[in-house]
Amino acid sequence: MRHADHWREKLDQDAALPKAFRLSRSRIMYIESKSDGLEGEAVVGRVYFSKSGKTLYYKGLRFQSLKGAGFKANYFDIETGDFYWISGPRKDQNDRLYGGNRGVLVDDDVRDEYLALIR
């Protein structure tokens, strides 16, 4: 399975989150896959933080920090090892590495909150 297919498959899942996830330990974040190059598929969605804050969760994906060792990426998927860029969304919507927001999907459940954030 290609990395991009794995990413799409996980995004299509509507995984129920465990009760341990709390809205207070979540944040709207920009997530971009770097497995197929510098500009991969990207989404803005709600990311949940583990109790320790070292693991991020998004729709069935679990991420851990590269702790500064990544090239154009700052997190990796624990299951596949794929690299990702995860950050807070920018008000000017230039979230992509080389600017712009072309092709960035926004999850329906965070759309209103995201629009309020960038205004």
FIMAR-662462 format. One record per atom (N, C-alpha, C, O): residue in one letter; y negated, x, z. Coordinates in steps of 0.05 Angstrom, whole numbers, plus 32768, in hexadecimal, padded with zeros to 4 digits. Layout:
// FIMAR-662462
aYXZ
...
//
This chain:
// FIMAR-662462
m801880118000
m800080008000
m7FE780128000
m7FE580248010
r7FD5800C7FEE
r7FBC801B7FED
r7FAB80158005
r7FAE7FFF8011
h7F9A8028800D
h7F8A80248025
h7F77800B8022
h7F747FFC8035
a7F6C8008800A
a7F5A7FF18006
a7F697FD6800A
a7F5D7FC38013
d7F827FD68001
d7F927FBD8004
d7F977FB78021
d7F967FA0802A
h7F9C7FCC8031
h7FA07FC9804E
h7F877FBE805B
h7F887FAC806C
w7F707FC88053
w7F567FBF805D
w7F517FA28057
w7F4A7F928068
r7F567F9A803D
r7F527F7E8035
r7F657F6C8044
r7F5E7F56804D
e7F7E7F758047
e7F927F648055
e7F897F5F8072
e7F8C7F49807C
k7F7F7F738080
k7F767F70809B
k7F5E7F5E809D
k7F5B7F4E80B0
l7F4C7F618089
l7F337F50808A
l7F3A7F338085
l7F2D7F218090
d7F4F7F2E8076
d7F577F128070
d7F657F058088
d7F677EEC808A
q7F6F7F15809A
q7F7C7F0A80B2
q7F687EFD80C4
q7F517F0680C6
d7F6F7EE780D0
d7F5E7EDA80E3
d7F6C7EDD80FE
d7F737EC9810B
a7F6F7EF68107
a7F7E7EFC811F
a7F707EF18138
a7F587EF4813C
a7F807EE38148
a7F767ED98161
a7F737EF18174
a7F867F018177
l7F5D7EF38181
l7F587F098194
l7F647F0381AF
l7F647EEC81B8
p7F6F7F1881BC
p7F797F1481D7
p7F637F0B81EA
p7F4B7F1081E5
k7F6B7EFD81FF
k7F577EF38212
k7F477F0A8220
k7F327F05822B
a7F527F22821F
a7F457F39822C
a7F2A7F3F821E
a7F197F4C822A
f7F287F378204
f7F0F7F3D81F6
f7EF97F2A81FF
f7EFD7F118200
r7EE37F358206
r7ECD7F258210
r7EB57F2881FD
r7EB07F3E81F2
l7EA67F1381FA
l7E8E7F1481E9
l7E7B7F2981F4
l7E6C7F3581E5
s7E7B7F2D820E
s7E697F40821B
s7E6F7F5D8213
s7E5E7F6F8214
r7E887F628209
r7E907F7C8200
r7E937F7D81E2
r7EA57F8981D7
s7E827F6E81D5
s7E837F6E81B8
s7E677F7281AC
s7E537F7081BA
r7E667F778192
r7E4D7F7C8185
r7E517F788167
r7E677F7D815C
i7E3C7F6F815A
i7E3D7F6D813D
i7E3A7F898132
i7E277F978139
m7E4C7F918120
m7E4C7FAC8115
m7E507FAC80F7
m7E5C7F9980EC
y7E477FC180EA
y7E4C7FC780CE
y7E657FD880CC
y7E667FED80DA
i7E797FD080BC
i7E927FDF80BA
i7E977FE5809C
i7E987FD2808C
e7E9A7FFE8095
e7E9F80058079
e7EB780178077
e7EB9802C8085
s7EC980108066
s7EE180208062
s7EDA80398051
s7ECC8037803D
k7EE380508059
k7EDE8069804B
k7EF88074803E
k7EF8808B8035
s7F0D8064803E
s7F27806E8035
s7F2880718016
s7F388081800C
d7F1780638007
d7F1780667FEA
d7EFE80747FDF
d7EF980737FC7
g7EEF80817FF0
g7ED880907FE7
g7EC0808B7FF9
g7EC28080800F
l7EA980947FF0
l7E9080938000
l7E8680778004
l7E7A80708019
e7E8A80657FF0
e7E8180497FF3
e7E9980377FF0
e7EA380327FDA
g7EA3802E8007
g7EBA801C8007
g7EB27FFF800D
g7E9A7FF8800E
e7EC67FEF8011
e7EC17FD38018
e7EB47FD28033
e7EBB7FE28045
a7EA17FC08037
a7E927FBF8050
a7E8F7FA28059
a7E8F7F8F8049
v7E8C7F9F8073
v7E8A7F858080
v7E787F888099
v7E787F9C80A6
v7E6A7F72809F
v7E5C7F7080B9
v7E6B7F5B80C9
v7E6E7F4480C0
g7E747F6380E0
g7E847F5080F1
g7E827F58810E
g7E767F6C8116
r7E8F7F47811E
r7E8F7F4C813B
r7EA67F608142
r7EBD7F5B813D
v7E9D7F75814F
v7EB07F8A8159
v7EB27F888177
v7E9D7F858185
y7ECA7F8A8181
y7ECF7F89819E
y7ED57FA481A8
y7EE37FB4819B
f7ECB7FAB81BF
f7ED07FC581CC
f7EE57FC281E2
f7EE67FAE81F0
s7EF67FD681E4
s7F0A7FD781F9
s7EFB7FDA8214
s7EE37FDF8215
k7F097FD68229
k7EFD7FD88244
k7EF07FF48248
k7EDB7FF68254
s7EFE8009823E
s7EF380248241
s7EDD802A822C
s7ECE803D822F
g7EDC80198217
g7EC9801D8201
g7ED1803281ED
g7EC2803781DA
k7EEA803C81EF
k7EF3805181DC
k7F00804681C3
k7F03805481AF
t7F09802D81C5
t7F16802181AE
t7F06800881A5
t7EFD7FF981B5
l7F028006818A
l7EF57FEF817F
l7F0A7FDD8171
l7F1D7FE88165
y7F067FC38172
y7F197FB08166
y7F097F9E8153
y7EF47F948159
y7F157F9B813B
y7F097F888128
y7F207F7D8117
y7F2D7F8B8108
k7F257F638119
k7F387F548109
k7F537F638105
k7F5B7F6780EE
g7F607F6A811A
g7F7A7F778117
g7F797F958113
g7F8E7FA28112
l7F617FA08110
l7F5E7FBD810D
l7F567FC98127
l7F467FBD8136
r7F607FE1812D
r7F587FEF8146
r7F4D800A813D
r7F598019812E
f7F3580108147
f7F278029813F
f7F22803B8157
f7F1D8031816D
q7F2480558152
q7F1B80698166
q7F08807C8159
q7F0980818141
s7EF780888169
s7EE2809A8160
s7EEE80B48155
s7F0280BE8160
l7EE180BF8141
l7EE880DA8137
l7ED980EF8147
l7EDC81078142
k7EC880E68159
k7EB980F8816B
k7EAA810E815C
k7EAA81258164
g7E9D81068146
g7E8D81198137
g7E9C812A8123
g7E90813A8115
a7EB781278121
a7EC78138810F
a7ECA812C80F4
a7ED7813880E3
g7EBF811480EF
g7EC3810780D5
g7EAF810F80C0
g7E99811880C7
f7EB6810D80A7
f7EA481128091
f7E9C80F78085
f7EAD80EA8078
k7E8380EE8089
k7E7980D48080
k7E8880BD808D
k7E8880A78082
a7E9580C280A3
a7EA380AD80B2
a7EA180B480D0
a7E9E80CB80D7
n7EA3809F80E1
n7EA180A580FD
n7EB88098810D
n7EBA809D8125
y7EC980888101
y7EE0807C810E
y7EF8807D80FC
y7EF5808080E3
f7F10807A8107
f7F28807880F7
f7F3980618102
f7F38805A8119
d7F49805580F0
d7F5B804080F6
d7F73804C8104
d7F80805E80F8
i7F7A8044811B
i7F90804F812B
i7FAA804C811C
i7FBB805E811D
e7FAE8036810F
e7FC880308102
e7FCC804080E8
e7FE2804B80E4
t7FB7804380D7
t7FBA805080BD
t7FAD806B80BB
t7FB5807B80AA
g7F9A807180CD
g7F8C808B80CB
g7F75808A80B7
g7F67809E80B3
d7F70807380AB
d7F5A80708098
d7F3F807380A6
d7F3C806C80BE
f7F2C807F8098
f7F11808480A3
f7EFE806C809D
f7F01805F8089
y7EEB806880B0
y7ED8805380AE
y7EBD805C80B9
y7EBB806E80C9
w7EA8804F80AF
w7E8D805380BA
w7E87803980C9
w7E86802480BC
i7E82803B80E3
i7E7C802380F3
i7E6280288102
i7E5F803C810F
s7E4F801680FE
s7E358019810B
s7E287FFE810F
s7E327FEA8104
g7E137FFD811E
g7E047FE58121
g7DF67FDF8106
g7DEF7FF180F8
p7DF37FC58100
p7DE57FBE80E7
p7DC87FC580E8
p7DBB7FC380FC
r7DBE7FCE80D1
r7DA17FD680D0
r7D907FBE80C8
r7D987FAE80B8
k7D787FBD80D3
k7D667FA780CD
k7D5E7FA780AF
k7D5A7F9280A4
d7D5C7FBF80A3
d7D547FC08087
d7D6C7FBB8074
d7D697FBC805B
q7D847FB7807F
q7D9D7FB18070
q7DA67FC8805F
q7DB67FC4804D
n7D9D7FE08064
n7DA77FF88056
n7DBD80058065
n7DBC801C806D
d7DD27FF6806A
d7DE88000807A
d7DFA8014806C
d7E0580268079
r7DFC80128052
r7E0D80248043
r7E0280418045
r7DEA80458048
l7E1480548042
l7E0C80708045
l7DF580778032
l7DE38086803A
y7DF6806E8019
y7DE280748006
y7DCF805C8002
y7DC2805A7FEC
g7DCC804B8016
g7DB980368015
g7DC3801C8009
g7DD7801C7FFA
g7DB68007800F
g7DBC7FED8003
g7DD27FDE8014
g7DDC7FE88027
n7DD77FC6800A
n7DEC7FB68017
n7DFD7FA78003
n7E087F928008
r7DFE7FB27FEA
r7E0D7FA67FD5
r7E2B7FA37FDD
r7E387FB77FE5
g7E357F8B7FDA
g7E517F867FE0
g7E597F847FFD
g7E717F828003
v7E467F84800F
v7E4C7F83802B
v7E517F658033
v7E3F7F55802E
l7E687F5F803D
l7E6E7F448046
l7E657F408063
l7E667F538073
v7E5D7F288069
v7E557F218085
v7E687F0B808E
v7E6A7EF68081
d7E767F1080A4
d7E897EFC80AE
d7E7A7EE280B5
d7E637EE380BF
d7E867ECC80AF
d7E7A7EB280B4
d7E737EAD80D2
d7E5E7EA280D8
d7E847EB780E4
d7E7F7EB28100
d7E687EC1810C
d7E607EBC8122
v7E5D7ED580FE
v7E467EE48108
v7E2E7EE280F6
v7E197EEF80FC
r7E307ED280E1
r7E1A7ED180CD
r7DFF7ECA80DA
r7DEB7ED880D4
d7DFD7EB680EA
d7DE47EAD80F6
d7DD97EC38109
d7DC17ECA8108
e7DEA7ECE8119
e7DE27EE3812C
e7DD87EFC811C
e7DC57F098124
y7DE67F038107
y7DDF7F1A80F6
y7DC47F1680E9
y7DB37F2880E9
l7DC07EFE80DE
l7DA67EF880D1
l7D8F7EFA80E5
l7D797F0380DF
a7D947EF180FE
a7D7F7EF38113
a7D7A7F10811A
a7D637F188120
l7D8F7F208119
l7D8D7F3D811F
l7D7C7F4C810B
l7D6B7F5D8112
i7D7F7F4680F1
i7D727F5580DD
i7D567F4B80D6
i7D477F5780C7
r7D4F7F3480E2
r7D347F2980DD
r7D1F7F3680EF
r7D087F2F80EE
//
